[in-house]
């Protein structure tokens, strides 16, 4: 069952497991004035650290090799309504290079990485990413050439 937490005057949807982690840690959530993305301000030692709620949900580090996309806006932080998307390298989502070859890589909702390749060009790797991410995460995901896929 989904839970609701409050961040300022807004309600944010989270999964049960995330809600339990928030309750156990006693974390309060806030909204930034210009960016309505919920974040926590947690004291670690003498330092105040800001953690975005979506990164907390996925247990991500500060600078992971992926970003998070919300299907229903930033206030819906349930895993089923978010997608881990690789950061862009070479202009295509989900494509990276290694020693002159191009690879497609995608993540499932648990953060597990899947790869496909090598490919001779970034465009071939981008098409492979599209097929890979749709097979892993379903049809409602961001792709490079979505309208061109069979």
TADAWO-V983522 format. One record per pair of residues at least 12 apart in sequence whose ideal C-beta (glycine too) atoms are under 6 Angstrom apart, sorted by the first residue. I is the first residue (numbers start at 1). J is the second residue. Records with the same first field share a line. If there is no record, write none. Layout:
I: J ; J
This chain:
2: 78
3: 19
5: 29
7: 29 ; 30 ; 31 ; 38
8: 31
10: 31 ; 75
12: 38 ; 75 ; 77
13: 76 ; 78
14: 77
15: 78 ; 79
18: 57
27: 40
36: 74
37: 52 ; 74
38: 53
39: 52
53: 77
54: 68 ; 77
57: 77
58: 111
66: 84 ; 86 ; 107
67: 85 ; 87
68: 82
69: 83 ; 85 ; 142
70: 82
79: 109
83: 137 ; 141
84: 107
85: 142
86: 105
90: 122
92: 122 ; 126 ; 144
93: 144
94: 106 ; 129
95: 122 ; 125 ; 126 ; 129
101: 118
102: 119 ; 122 ; 125
103: 115 ; 117
104: 116 ; 117 ; 125 ; 128 ; 129 ; 132
106: 132 ; 133 ; 136
108: 136
116: 128 ; 132
126: 144
127: 145
130: 143 ; 144 ; 145 ; 149
